[in-house]
């Protein structure tokens, strides 16, 4: 191999290794219930907390674009239970979650099978939610 081709070969190999390093180091971010900030309750349209929360609240919320599309929930509040209702005016059927401080079930990755607190399948039903 001539001396002119060796630097080109080294440059090509170095570029390939660098490109492979970039590809290997840019794995997609893993979504998790830990994406819900302390003091908030969060809701995702997907199951298993995939992606960023679609809605969150520190007091109460009436859903608009996420209405009847929620499939996983987390209560990361610090003092109160979080209640999730199937009517826009905080009424109707409800599921609720404890929180990490008071204990009990405080997250549910798949509302289609109910929660520990209630056997009601609540996927795609939430319209409003609040702390109480």
DSSP file (Angstrom, degrees, kcal/mol; ACC not computed):
  #  RESIDUE AA STRUCTURE BP1 BP2  ACC     N-H-->O    O-->H-N    N-H-->O    O-->H-N    TCO  KAPPA ALPHA  PHI   PSI    X-CA   Y-CA   Z-CA
    1    1 A X              0   0    0      0, 0.0     2,-0.0     0, 0.0     5,-0.0   0.000 360.0 360.0 360.0 135.4    0.0    0.0    0.0
    2    2 A X     >  -     0   0    0      1,-0.1     4,-1.2     4,-0.0     3,-0.4  -0.318 360.0-115.2 -76.6 161.0    1.4    3.4   -0.9
    3    3 A X  H  > S+     0   0    0      1,-0.2     4,-0.9     2,-0.2    -1,-0.1   0.716 113.5  60.7 -70.6 -19.9    2.0    6.1    1.7
    4    4 A X  H  > S+     0   0    0      1,-0.2     4,-0.9     2,-0.2    -1,-0.2   0.882 105.0  47.2 -73.1 -37.6   -0.5    8.3    0.0
    5    5 A X  H  > S+     0   0    0     -3,-0.4     4,-2.6     1,-0.2    -2,-0.2   0.785 100.2  68.2 -76.1 -27.6   -3.4    5.8    0.6
    6    6 A X  H  X S+     0   0    0     -4,-1.2     4,-2.8     2,-0.2     5,-0.2   0.932  99.5  46.8 -62.1 -48.1   -2.5    5.1    4.3
    7    7 A X  H  X S+     0   0    0     -4,-0.9     4,-2.5     1,-0.2    -1,-0.2   0.900 113.7  49.9 -60.5 -37.3   -3.5    8.6    5.5
    8    8 A X  H  X S+     0   0    0     -4,-0.9     4,-2.4     2,-0.2    -1,-0.2   0.915 111.5  48.3 -65.0 -42.1   -6.7    8.4    3.6
    9    9 A X  H  X S+     0   0    0     -4,-2.6     4,-2.7     2,-0.2    -2,-0.2   0.919 112.1  49.0 -63.6 -44.7   -7.4    5.0    5.0
   10   10 A X  H  X S+     0   0    0     -4,-2.8     4,-2.6     2,-0.2    -2,-0.2   0.909 112.3  48.4 -61.4 -42.9   -6.7    6.2    8.6
   11   11 A X  H  X S+     0   0    0     -4,-2.5     4,-2.3    -5,-0.2    -2,-0.2   0.909 112.6  48.4 -63.9 -42.7   -9.0    9.2    8.1
   12   12 A X  H  X S+     0   0    0     -4,-2.4     4,-2.2     2,-0.2    -2,-0.2   0.920 113.1  46.9 -64.8 -44.9  -11.8    7.0    6.7
   13   13 A X  H  X S+     0   0    0     -4,-2.7     4,-2.4     2,-0.2     5,-0.2   0.922 112.5  50.0 -63.9 -44.4  -11.5    4.5    9.6
   14   14 A X  H  X S+     0   0    0     -4,-2.6     4,-2.4     1,-0.2    -1,-0.2   0.899 110.6  49.9 -61.4 -40.9  -11.4    7.4   12.1
   15   15 A X  H  X S+     0   0    0     -4,-2.3     4,-2.5     2,-0.2    -1,-0.2   0.904 110.7  49.6 -64.8 -41.0  -14.5    8.9   10.6
   16   16 A X  H  X S+     0   0    0     -4,-2.2     4,-2.4     2,-0.2    -2,-0.2   0.906 111.7  48.3 -65.0 -42.0  -16.4    5.6   10.6
   17   17 A X  H  X S+     0   0    0     -4,-2.4     4,-2.2     2,-0.2    -2,-0.2   0.917 112.5  48.8 -64.8 -43.0  -15.5    5.0   14.3
   18   18 A X  H  X S+     0   0    0     -4,-2.4     4,-1.9     2,-0.2    -2,-0.2   0.917 112.1  48.7 -62.8 -43.1  -16.6    8.5   15.2
   19   19 A X  H  X S+     0   0    0     -4,-2.5     4,-2.3     1,-0.2    -2,-0.2   0.905 110.5  50.9 -64.4 -40.8  -19.9    8.1   13.3
   20   20 A X  H  X S+     0   0    0     -4,-2.4     4,-2.7     1,-0.2    -1,-0.2   0.892 108.1  53.4 -63.8 -38.8  -20.5    4.8   15.0
   21   21 A X  H  X S+     0   0    0     -4,-2.2     4,-1.7     2,-0.2    -1,-0.2   0.891 109.3  48.3 -62.6 -39.8  -19.9    6.4   18.4
   22   22 A X  H  X S+     0   0    0     -4,-1.9     4,-0.6     2,-0.2    -2,-0.2   0.924 112.8  47.9 -66.1 -44.4  -22.4    9.1   17.7
   23   23 A X  H >< S+     0   0    0     -4,-2.3     3,-0.8     1,-0.2    -2,-0.2   0.914 114.2  46.3 -63.2 -43.4  -25.0    6.5   16.6
   24   24 A X  H 3< S+     0   0    0     -4,-2.7     3,-0.3     1,-0.2    -1,-0.2   0.790 111.8  51.2 -71.3 -27.4  -24.4    4.3   19.6
   25   25 A X  H 3< S+     0   0    0     -4,-1.7    -1,-0.2     1,-0.2    -2,-0.2   0.478  94.9  72.2 -91.7  -0.6  -24.5    7.2   22.1
   26   26 A X    <<  +     0   0    0     -3,-0.8    -1,-0.2    -4,-0.6     3,-0.1  -0.295  62.2 158.0-109.8  49.3  -27.8    8.7   20.8
   27   27 A X        -     0   0    0     -3,-0.3     3,-0.1     1,-0.1    -3,-0.0  -0.390  53.1 -91.3 -66.2 149.5  -30.2    6.1   22.2
   28   28 A X        -     0   0    0      1,-0.1    -1,-0.1    -2,-0.1     2,-0.1  -0.305  47.4-100.0 -63.8 147.1  -33.8    7.3   22.6
   29   29 A X        -     0   0    0     -3,-0.1     2,-0.6     1,-0.1    22,-0.2  -0.400  33.2-124.6 -67.0 141.8  -34.7    8.8   26.0
   30   30 A X        -     0   0    0     -2,-0.1     2,-0.2    -3,-0.1    -1,-0.1  -0.795  21.4-143.4 -90.9 119.8  -36.6    6.5   28.3
   31   31 A X        +     0   0    0     -2,-0.6     2,-0.3    21,-0.0    21,-0.1  -0.512  28.7 168.0 -78.9 151.4  -39.8    8.0   29.5
   32   32 A X    >   -     0   0    0     19,-0.2     3,-2.1    -2,-0.2     4,-0.1  -0.985  53.1-102.1-157.8 163.6  -40.8    7.2   33.0
   33   33 A X  G >  S+     0   0    0     -2,-0.3     3,-1.7     1,-0.3    16,-0.1   0.729 113.7  75.0 -62.2 -19.8  -43.2    8.1   35.8
   34   34 A X  G 3  S+     0   0    0      1,-0.3    -1,-0.3     4,-0.0     4,-0.1   0.584  74.9  79.1 -69.8  -8.0  -40.2   10.0   37.3
   35   35 A X  G <  S+     0   0    0     -3,-2.1     2,-0.6    14,-0.1    -1,-0.3   0.574  72.5  95.7 -72.0  -8.4  -40.8   12.6   34.6
   36   36 A X  S <  S-     0   0    0     -3,-1.7     3,-0.1    -4,-0.1     6,-0.1  -0.760  82.7-124.3 -86.9 118.6  -43.6   13.9   36.8
   37   37 A X    >   -     0   0    0     -2,-0.6     3,-1.7     1,-0.1    39,-0.2  -0.213  31.9 -90.5 -63.9 149.4  -42.3   16.8   38.9
   38   38 A X  T 3  S+     0   0    0      1,-0.3    39,-0.2    -4,-0.1    -1,-0.1  -0.353 114.6  28.4 -58.8 135.5  -42.6   16.6   42.7
   39   39 A X  T 3  S+     0   0    0     37,-2.9    38,-0.3     1,-0.3     2,-0.3   0.401 107.3  94.3  92.5  -1.7  -45.8   18.2   43.9
   40   40 A X    <   -     0   0    0     -3,-1.7    36,-2.2    36,-0.5     2,-0.4  -0.795  63.7-140.6-119.9 160.0  -47.7   17.3   40.7
   41   41 A X  E     -AB  57  75A   0     16,-2.2    16,-2.1    -2,-0.3     2,-0.3  -0.954  29.1-160.6-111.6 142.4  -49.9   14.6   39.4
   42   42 A X  E     -AB  56  74A   0     32,-2.3    32,-2.2    -2,-0.4     2,-0.4  -0.904  11.1-159.6-129.8 154.0  -49.3   13.7   35.7
   43   43 A X  E     -AB  55  73A   0     12,-2.8    11,-2.2    -2,-0.3    12,-1.6  -0.990   3.6-163.0-134.6 139.9  -51.2   12.0   33.0
   44   44 A X  E     - B   0  72A   0     28,-2.7    27,-3.2    -2,-0.4    28,-1.6  -0.932  20.9-144.6-120.8 144.8  -50.0   10.4   29.7
   45   45 A X  S    S+     0   0    0     -2,-0.4     2,-0.1    25,-0.3    -1,-0.1   0.767  88.2  63.5 -74.5 -25.7  -52.0    9.5   26.7
   46   46 A X  S >  S-     0   0    0      4,-0.4     3,-0.5     1,-0.1    25,-0.4  -0.470  91.7-106.8 -92.3 165.8  -49.9    6.4   26.2
   47   47 A X  G >  S+     0   0    0      1,-0.2     3,-1.1    -2,-0.1    63,-0.2  -0.544  98.6  27.4 -84.4 160.6  -49.5    3.4   28.6
   48   48 A X  G 3  S-     0   0    0     61,-3.0    -1,-0.2    23,-0.3    61,-0.1   0.743 124.7 -77.1  60.3  27.5  -46.4    2.9   30.7
   49   49 A X  G <  S+     0   0    0     -3,-0.5    -1,-0.2    60,-0.3     2,-0.2   0.806  72.4 178.2  60.3  33.8  -45.6    6.7   30.8
   50   50 A X    <   -     0   0    0     -3,-1.1    -4,-0.4   -19,-0.1    -1,-0.2  -0.508  50.6  -4.5 -72.6 133.4  -44.2    6.8   27.2
   51   51 A X  S    S-     0   0    0     -2,-0.2   -19,-0.2   -22,-0.2     2,-0.2  -0.281 111.7 -35.2  79.7-170.0  -43.2   10.2   26.1
   52   52 A X  S    S-     0   0    0      1,-0.1   -16,-0.1   -21,-0.1   -21,-0.0  -0.517  78.4 -84.9 -82.2 154.2  -43.6   13.4   28.1
   53   53 A X        -     0   0    0     -2,-0.2    -9,-0.2     1,-0.2    -1,-0.1  -0.335  30.9-149.9 -57.2 139.5  -46.7   13.8   30.3
   54   54 A X  S    S+     0   0    0    -11,-2.2     2,-0.3     1,-0.3   -10,-0.2   0.686  79.3   7.9 -84.4 -20.0  -49.6   15.2   28.3
   55   55 A X  E     +A   43   0A   0    -12,-1.6   -12,-2.8    11,-0.1     2,-0.3  -0.978  64.5 175.9-157.6 147.4  -51.1   17.0   31.3
   56   56 A X  E     -A   42   0A   0     -2,-0.3     2,-0.3   -14,-0.2   -14,-0.2  -0.978   5.4-172.0-148.3 159.9  -50.1   17.7   34.8
   57   57 A X  E     -A   41   0A   0    -16,-2.1   -16,-2.2    -2,-0.3     4,-0.1  -0.996  25.3-164.4-153.2 153.1  -51.5   19.7   37.7
   58   58 A X  S    S+     0   0    0     -2,-0.3    -1,-0.1     2,-0.3     3,-0.1   0.488  99.3   5.5-111.4 -11.0  -50.6   20.9   41.2
   59   59 A X  S    S-     0   0    0      1,-0.3    72,-2.6    70,-0.1     2,-0.3   0.498 124.9 -36.6-131.0 -65.9  -54.2   21.8   42.3
   60   60 A X  E     -D  130   0B   0     70,-0.2     2,-0.3    -4,-0.1    -1,-0.3  -0.978  48.3-161.1-161.6 163.0  -56.7   20.7   39.6
   61   61 A X  E     -D  129   0B   0     68,-2.9    68,-2.4    -2,-0.3     2,-0.5  -0.987  14.6-152.7-153.9 142.0  -57.2   20.5   35.9
   62   62 A X  E     -D  128   0B   0     -2,-0.3    66,-0.2    66,-0.2    26,-0.1  -0.983  35.7-130.7-110.3 119.2  -60.0   20.2   33.3
   63   63 A X        +     0   0    0     64,-2.6    -8,-0.0    -2,-0.5    -2,-0.0  -0.340  33.1 167.9 -73.7 149.2  -58.6   18.5   30.3
   64   64 A X  S >  S+     0   0    0     -2,-0.1     3,-1.2     3,-0.0    -1,-0.1   0.528  77.4  17.5-120.4 -82.6  -59.0   19.8   26.8
   65   65 A X  T 3  S+     0   0    0      1,-0.3    -2,-0.1   -11,-0.1   -11,-0.0   0.758 132.0  46.9 -69.2 -22.5  -56.9   18.2   24.1
   66   66 A X  T >  S+     0   0    0    -12,-0.1     3,-2.0    61,-0.1     4,-0.3   0.428  80.7 135.3 -95.9   0.9  -56.1   15.2   26.3
   67   67 A X  T <  S-     0   0    0     -3,-1.2    60,-0.2     1,-0.3    59,-0.1  -0.252  81.3  -0.7 -56.4 130.7  -59.8   14.7   27.4
   68   68 A X  T 3  S+     0   0    0     58,-2.6    -1,-0.3     1,-0.1    59,-0.1   0.755 115.1  90.8  60.2  28.5  -60.8   11.0   27.2
   69   69 A X    <   +     0   0    0     -3,-2.0     2,-0.3    57,-0.4    -2,-0.2   0.298  51.2 119.7-128.7   6.1  -57.3   10.0   25.9
   70   70 A X        +     0   0    0     -4,-0.3    54,-2.6    56,-0.3    55,-0.5  -0.588  23.1 162.9 -84.5 134.1  -55.4    9.3   29.2
   71   71 A X        +     0   0    0    -27,-3.2    40,-2.4   -25,-0.4     2,-0.3   0.500  63.0  34.8-127.8 -10.6  -54.0    5.8   29.7
   72   72 A X  E     -B   44   0A   0    -28,-1.6   -28,-2.7    38,-0.2    -1,-0.3  -0.992  63.0-173.0-146.5 145.0  -51.4    6.2   32.6
   73   73 A X  E     -BC  43 108A   0     35,-2.2    35,-2.9    -2,-0.3     2,-0.3  -0.943   7.6-169.2-138.4 153.6  -51.3    8.3   35.7
   74   74 A X  E     -BC  42 107A   0    -32,-2.2   -32,-2.3    -2,-0.3     2,-0.7  -0.997  13.4-153.2-142.0 137.7  -49.0    9.3   38.5
   75   75 A X  E     +B   41   0A   0     31,-3.3    25,-0.6    -2,-0.3   -34,-0.2  -0.919  24.4 162.7-108.3 103.2  -49.5   11.2   41.8
   76   76 A X        +     0   0    0    -36,-2.2   -37,-2.9    -2,-0.7   -36,-0.5   0.029  33.7 129.8-105.4  24.0  -46.2   12.7   42.7
   77   77 A X        -     0   0    0    -38,-0.3    24,-0.5   -39,-0.2    23,-0.3  -0.157  55.9-139.6 -69.2 172.0  -47.9   15.1   45.1
   78   78 A X  S    S+     0   0    0    -39,-0.2    -1,-0.1    22,-0.1    21,-0.1   0.544  84.9  13.9-114.5  -9.5  -46.6   15.4   48.6
   79   79 A X  S    S+     0   0    0      1,-0.2     2,-0.2    22,-0.1    20,-0.1   0.647 108.1  51.9-136.0 -30.8  -49.7   15.7   50.8
   80   80 A X  S    S-     0   0    0     18,-0.1     2,-0.2     1,-0.0    -3,-0.2  -0.670  72.6-103.1-120.9 165.9  -53.0   14.8   49.2
   81   81 A X        -     0   0    0     -2,-0.2    51,-2.1    -3,-0.1     2,-0.5  -0.567  34.4-132.2 -77.6 148.2  -54.7   12.1   47.2
   82   82 A X  E     -FE  97 131B   0     15,-2.4    15,-2.3    16,-0.2     2,-0.4  -0.920  19.1-160.8-104.9 130.2  -55.2   12.7   43.5
   83   83 A X  E     -FE  96 130B   0     47,-3.0    47,-2.1    -2,-0.5     2,-0.5  -0.922   3.4-162.6-113.6 134.9  -58.7   12.1   42.1
   84   84 A X  E     -FE  95 129B   0     11,-3.1    11,-2.1    -2,-0.4     2,-0.3  -0.978  13.5-163.4-122.0 121.3  -59.3   11.5   38.4
   85   85 A X  E     -FE  94 128B   0     43,-3.0    42,-2.9    -2,-0.5    43,-1.3  -0.693  26.8-141.1-110.2 154.7  -62.9   11.9   37.1
   86   86 A X  S    S+     0   0    0      7,-1.8     2,-0.3     5,-0.4     6,-0.1   0.303  86.8  66.8 -96.1  10.1  -64.8   10.9   34.0
   87   87 A X  S >  S-     0   0    0      4,-0.9     3,-1.0     6,-0.3     4,-0.3  -0.935  83.7-125.6-124.0 153.8  -66.7   14.2   33.9
   88   88 A X  T 3  S+     0   0    0     -2,-0.3    41,-0.1     1,-0.3    -1,-0.0   0.685 105.1  60.5 -70.5 -19.2  -65.4   17.6   33.2
   89   89 A X  T 3  S-     0   0    0     39,-0.1    -1,-0.3     2,-0.1     3,-0.1  -0.027 121.3 -96.4-102.3  31.0  -66.9   19.1   36.4
   90   90 A X  S <  S+     0   0    0     -3,-1.0     2,-0.3     1,-0.2    -2,-0.1   0.901  93.0 103.2  59.0  44.3  -65.0   16.8   38.9
   91   91 A X        +     0   0    0     -4,-0.3    -4,-0.9     2,-0.1    -5,-0.4  -0.831  42.8  52.4-141.8-179.8  -67.9   14.4   39.2
   92   92 A X  S    S-     0   0    0     -2,-0.3    -5,-0.1    -6,-0.1     2,-0.0  -0.500 100.2  -0.7  88.9-159.6  -69.0   11.0   37.9
   93   93 A X  S    S-     0   0    0     -2,-0.2    -7,-1.8    -8,-0.1     2,-0.4  -0.326  74.7-166.4 -64.2 148.8  -66.9    7.8   38.2
   94   94 A X  E     -F   85   0B   0     -9,-0.2     2,-0.4    -8,-0.1    -9,-0.2  -0.992  22.3-165.9-142.1 144.7  -63.5    8.4   39.9
   95   95 A X  E     -F   84   0B   0    -11,-2.1   -11,-3.1    -2,-0.4     2,-0.3  -0.953  20.5-164.9-120.2 150.0  -60.2    6.6   40.4
   96   96 A X  E     -F   83   0B   0     -2,-0.4     2,-0.4   -13,-0.2    21,-0.3  -0.952   8.7-155.3-137.3 156.3  -57.8    7.9   43.0
   97   97 A X  E     -F   82   0B   0    -15,-2.3   -15,-2.4    -2,-0.3     9,-0.2  -0.980  10.7-140.7-131.0 141.5  -54.1    7.5   43.8
   98   98 A X        -     0   0    0      7,-2.9     2,-0.3    -2,-0.4   -16,-0.2   0.114  31.1-121.1 -71.8-159.8  -52.2    7.9   47.1
   99   99 A X  B  >  -G  103   0C   0      4,-0.8     4,-2.5   -23,-0.1   -23,-0.2  -0.934  24.2 -95.2-144.7 169.4  -48.7    9.5   46.8
  100  100 A X  T  4 S+     0   0    0    -25,-0.6   -22,-0.1   -23,-0.3     4,-0.1   0.773 121.2  49.4 -59.6 -25.4  -45.2    8.5   47.7
  101  101 A X  T  4 S+     0   0    0    -24,-0.5    -1,-0.2     1,-0.1   -23,-0.1   0.931 119.8  31.8 -80.0 -47.5  -45.4   10.3   51.1
  102  102 A X  T  4 S-     0   0    0      1,-0.2    -2,-0.2   -22,-0.1    -1,-0.1   0.649 106.6-138.3 -87.9 -14.4  -48.7    8.9   52.4
  103  103 A X  B  <  +G   99   0C   0     -4,-2.5    -4,-0.8     1,-0.1    -1,-0.2  -0.352  54.6 101.9  91.5-171.1  -48.3    5.5   50.7
  104  104 A X  S    S-     0   0    0     -6,-0.2     2,-0.3    -4,-0.1    -1,-0.1  -0.212  90.8 -25.4  78.6-177.3  -50.7    3.3   48.8
  105  105 A X        +     0   0    0      1,-0.1    -7,-2.9    -9,-0.1     3,-0.1  -0.531  62.1 168.0 -68.5 125.7  -50.8    3.0   45.1
  106  106 A X        +     0   0    0     -2,-0.3   -31,-3.3    -9,-0.2     2,-0.3   0.322  59.1  35.4-123.5   5.1  -49.5    6.3   43.6
  107  107 A X  E     -C   74   0A   0    -33,-0.2     2,-0.3    -8,-0.1   -33,-0.2  -0.989  52.0-169.0-154.4 152.6  -49.1    5.4   40.0
  108  108 A X  E     -C   73   0A   0    -35,-2.9   -35,-2.2    -2,-0.3     3,-0.2  -0.911   4.5-169.2-144.5 115.3  -50.8    3.2   37.3
  109  109 A X  S    S+     0   0    0     -2,-0.3   -61,-3.0     1,-0.2   -60,-0.3   0.609  82.4  33.4 -80.2 -11.7  -49.1    2.6   34.0
  110  110 A X    >   -     0   0    0    -63,-0.2     3,-1.3     4,-0.2    -1,-0.2  -0.766  57.0-176.2-150.3  97.2  -52.2    1.0   32.3
  111  111 A X  G >  S+     0   0    0    -40,-2.4    11,-2.7    -2,-0.3     3,-1.4   0.542  71.9  85.1 -73.6  -5.8  -55.7    2.3   33.2
  112  112 A X  G 3  S+     0   0    0    -41,-0.3    -1,-0.3     1,-0.3     9,-0.1   0.691  94.8  43.6 -70.9 -15.2  -57.4   -0.3   31.0
  113  113 A X  G <  S-     0   0    0     -3,-1.3    -1,-0.3     1,-0.4     8,-0.2   0.162 112.9-117.9-113.4  19.5  -57.2   -2.8   33.8
  114  114 A X    <   -     0   0    0     -3,-1.4    -1,-0.4     6,-0.1     2,-0.2  -0.235  33.0 -84.5  77.3-170.2  -58.3   -0.5   36.7
  115  115 A X        -     0   0    0      3,-3.0     3,-0.1     5,-0.1    -7,-0.1  -0.718  37.0 -97.5-125.2 176.8  -56.1    0.4   39.7
  116  116 A X  S    S+     0   0    0     -2,-0.2     3,-0.1     1,-0.2   -19,-0.1   0.853 124.7  51.0 -63.0 -32.7  -55.5   -1.3   43.0
  117  117 A X  S    S+     0   0    0    -21,-0.3     2,-0.3     1,-0.2    -1,-0.2   0.760 124.0  15.0 -78.8 -26.1  -58.1    1.0   44.6
  118  118 A X        -     0   0    0     -3,-0.1    -3,-3.0     2,-0.1    -1,-0.2  -0.995  58.6-142.0-150.1 141.4  -60.8    0.2   42.0
  119  119 A X        +     0   0    0     -2,-0.3     2,-0.2    -5,-0.2    -3,-0.1   0.450  63.7 123.7 -81.9   1.4  -61.4   -2.4   39.4
  120  120 A X        -     0   0    0    -26,-0.1     2,-0.5     1,-0.1    -5,-0.1  -0.442  66.3-128.0 -66.8 126.5  -63.0    0.1   37.0
  121  121 A X        +     0   0    0     -2,-0.2    -9,-0.2    -8,-0.2   -10,-0.1  -0.665  32.6 177.0 -71.9 121.5  -61.2    0.2   33.6
  122  122 A X    >   +     0   0    0    -11,-2.7     3,-1.3    -2,-0.5     4,-0.5   0.232  23.3 136.8-117.7  12.8  -60.4    3.9   33.3
  123  123 A X  T 3  S+     0   0    0    -12,-0.8   -52,-0.2     1,-0.3   -53,-0.0  -0.389  81.0   1.9 -62.8 135.9  -58.5    4.1   30.0
  124  124 A X  T 3  S+     0   0    0    -54,-2.6    -1,-0.3     1,-0.1   -53,-0.1   0.810 110.0  96.0  58.3  35.1  -59.6    7.0   27.8
  125  125 A X    <   +     0   0    0     -3,-1.3     2,-0.2   -55,-0.5    -2,-0.1   0.575  44.4 112.0-124.5 -17.7  -62.1    8.2   30.3
  126  126 A X        +     0   0    0     -4,-0.5   -58,-2.6   -56,-0.3   -57,-0.4  -0.416  22.1 157.2 -72.3 129.5  -60.5   11.0   32.3
  127  127 A X        +     0   0    0    -42,-2.9   -64,-2.6     1,-0.4     2,-0.3   0.593  67.3  11.2-119.0 -26.1  -61.9   14.5   31.8
  128  128 A X  E     -DE  62  85B   0    -43,-1.3   -43,-3.0   -66,-0.2    -1,-0.4  -0.975  59.7-176.3-150.0 161.7  -60.8   16.3   35.0
  129  129 A X  E     +DE  61  84B   0    -68,-2.4   -68,-2.9    -2,-0.3     2,-0.3  -0.990   6.1 165.9-157.6 153.6  -58.6   15.7   38.0
  130  130 A X  E     -DE  60  83B   0    -47,-2.1   -47,-3.0    -2,-0.3     2,-0.3  -0.989  35.7-103.3-163.0 162.6  -57.7   17.4   41.3
  131  131 A X  E       E   0  82B   0    -72,-2.6   -49,-0.2    -2,-0.3   -73,-0.0  -0.711 360.0 360.0 -87.2 143.9  -56.0   16.9   44.7
  132  132 A X              0   0    0    -51,-2.1   -50,-0.1    -2,-0.3    -1,-0.1   0.267 360.0 360.0-140.5 360.0  -58.3   16.5   47.7
